[in-house]
Amino acid sequence: MSKRNIVLVGFMGTGKTVTGRVLAKQTGMKLIDMDSIIAERQNQTIPEIFAQKGEPAFRAMERELTRELSQQNGLIISTGGGIVLNPDNIADFEKTGLVVCLKASPETIFQRLEKDTTRPLLSGDKKKQIEGLLAQRKPLYDAIKHSVHTDGLSDEQTAAPILKLYALES
């Protein structure tokens, strides 16, 4: 039987990539970072794609990659924070994988992203931007069946309940 995917969704700075690395190491499954794949395929950074092609073009690329990845098995998939903006993305991922939303408080996210200059949606007052975007997307993140709050957890502590859930659901 083929292994189901583990799909990590959540706001930027909630730990999707670092948790994905831990899960990949512990399961032997391949980690796919969606933003990295899109950047590689476009031969541009995510901020360059946003600046030159716009957010709608980026979301279309993200949608296409979602379709592609949801056809595969045995992957740890770290999504971009805005993947939830299109409900079809989540529906596709749920067909072949365990979808887990990582959550963190606005304060934790701000601490983690304070010095990060690679986030196209955070310009100007980062704290205000984080709070606004998080409030907008909260209902979408809350609609995900499984979630882990990452405030104060190590990467391994975040991965542990996901592995338990994966074992139960596989």
Secondary structure as UniProt FT lines:
FT   STRAND          5..10
FT   TURN            12..13
FT   HELIX           16..27
FT   STRAND          30..33
FT   HELIX           34..42
FT   HELIX           46..53
FT   HELIX           55..69
FT   TURN            70..71
FT   STRAND          75..78
FT   HELIX           81..85
FT   HELIX           87..96
FT   STRAND          97..103
FT   HELIX           106..113
FT   TURN            114..115
FT   TURN            120..121
FT   HELIX           126..142
FT   STRAND          146..149
FT   TURN            151..152
FT   HELIX           155..169
//
